[in-house]
Every structure is written in C-alpha cells, then in structure tokens.
Amino acid sequence: MIEPVHISEVVKKVRKHFEKTYYDEHAAKIIDWHAVTGEELSGHSSCVAVKGTTLYVSVESSSYMFSMKLNKKSILETISKMYPDTQIKQIKFQLWRQENDKF
C-alpha cells in the first residue's frame, strides 16, 4: 500500500528536480560581463547559463580560471550590486566548451 505524502514534500521534490534540469542561458547573456570582470578577464571568459542561484562561466584556460577563482568574491559582490534581482550566490567555472555542450 502507498503511504500518503504531505503536499509540501511533493512540492520540494518537484522544485529540486526543476532546479537540477533548468538552465537559463538568456539570463546569463543579460549580465554585462565586461563591466563585472573588467577588460582582461572578460576577454577570456563568458557567462553561459544561470541555474537557480548559480552562474556558469566558461573560461579560456586554466590560468584564467585560477585568476577568476581568486576574484570570485569580488565578482559575486559586483553582480549582487549591479543585478540584485538575479540573486546569484555562486559561480562555477569551466574550461571552454563547444557551443552545444551543457554544463
């Protein structure tokens, strides 16, 4: 026999599934990455997607990824000031991918 489940548990599972599968590539394109990171870093990286409160960034090389990670806190603060509605709390960096690849 199937046990009854409270509706709040069902909603939690649905939200969790939705957050895992939904990438908002349009939201990432709205961010003025050059204004956020400056000329040097923006020329070697780009925003590719937003998933929940996480911004996904493609980076050209491991050396630029290291630099981005060193500046992560500052980047998050700048995004928070410039785009408070996005509520981005985390950034995940990844080396360049092919355009059709997903994180």
C-alpha positions as CSV (number, residue, x, y, z in Angstrom):
1,M,0.0,0.0,0.0
2,I,1.2,3.5,-0.8
3,E,1.8,5.8,2.1
4,P,0.2,9.3,2.0
5,V,2.7,12.1,1.5
6,H,2.2,15.7,2.6
7,I,1.9,18.1,-0.4
8,S,4.9,20.1,0.8
9,E,7.1,17.1,0.3
10,V,5.8,16.7,-3.3
11,V,6.5,20.4,-4.0
12,K,10.0,20.1,-2.6
13,K,10.8,17.2,-4.9
14,V,9.3,19.0,-7.9
15,R,11.3,22.1,-7.2
16,K,14.5,20.2,-6.7
17,H,14.0,18.4,-10.0
18,F,13.3,21.7,-11.8
19,E,16.4,23.3,-10.4
20,K,18.6,20.4,-11.5
21,T,17.3,20.5,-15.0
22,Y,16.7,24.1,-15.9
23,Y,19.5,26.3,-17.3
24,D,18.6,29.9,-18.2
25,E,21.0,30.9,-20.9
26,H,19.1,34.1,-21.6
27,A,19.8,35.4,-18.0
28,A,23.5,34.8,-18.5
29,K,23.5,36.9,-21.6
30,I,21.9,39.9,-19.8
31,I,24.9,40.2,-17.5
32,D,27.4,42.8,-18.8
33,W,30.4,40.5,-18.1
34,H,32.9,43.2,-19.3
35,A,31.5,45.6,-16.7
36,V,31.6,42.9,-14.0
37,T,35.1,41.5,-14.5
38,G,37.0,44.1,-16.5
39,E,38.6,44.0,-19.9
40,E,41.3,41.4,-19.2
41,L,39.1,38.7,-17.6
42,S,36.1,39.3,-19.8
43,G,38.2,38.8,-22.9
44,H,39.0,35.3,-21.8
45,S,35.7,34.2,-20.3
46,S,31.9,34.4,-20.8
47,C,28.7,33.7,-18.9
48,V,26.9,30.7,-20.4
49,A,24.0,30.0,-18.1
50,V,22.2,30.6,-14.8
51,K,20.7,27.7,-12.8
52,G,18.9,28.7,-9.7
53,T,21.4,31.0,-7.9
54,T,24.5,29.7,-9.7
55,L,26.2,31.4,-12.6
56,Y,28.1,29.2,-15.0
57,V,31.1,30.7,-16.7
58,S,33.3,29.3,-19.5
59,V,37.0,30.2,-19.2
60,E,39.6,30.1,-21.9
61,S,42.4,28.4,-20.0
62,S,43.3,27.1,-16.6
63,S,45.5,30.1,-15.8
64,Y,42.5,32.4,-16.4
65,M,40.3,30.1,-14.4
66,F,42.7,30.4,-11.5
67,S,42.6,34.2,-11.8
68,M,38.8,34.1,-11.9
69,K,38.6,31.9,-8.8
70,L,40.9,34.4,-7.0
71,N,38.5,37.2,-7.9
72,K,35.3,35.1,-7.2
73,K,34.2,37.0,-4.1
74,S,34.7,40.4,-5.8
75,I,32.8,39.2,-8.9
76,L,29.9,38.0,-6.8
77,E,29.7,41.3,-4.9
78,T,29.7,43.2,-8.2
79,I,27.0,41.0,-9.7
80,S,24.9,41.4,-6.5
81,K,25.2,45.2,-6.7
82,M,24.6,45.5,-10.5
83,Y,21.9,42.8,-10.7
84,P,20.2,42.3,-7.3
85,D,17.2,40.6,-8.9
86,T,19.4,37.7,-10.1
87,Q,20.2,36.6,-6.6
88,I,23.4,34.8,-7.8
89,K,25.2,33.3,-4.8
90,Q,27.7,31.0,-6.5
91,I,29.8,30.9,-9.7
92,K,31.0,27.7,-11.3
93,F,33.9,27.9,-13.8
94,Q,34.7,25.5,-16.6
95,L,37.1,25.5,-19.4
96,W,35.7,26.5,-22.8
97,R,33.2,24.0,-24.2
98,Q,31.7,23.5,-27.6
99,E,28.6,25.7,-28.1
100,N,26.2,22.7,-28.0
101,D,27.6,21.2,-24.8
102,K,25.9,21.8,-21.5
103,F,27.4,22.1,-18.0
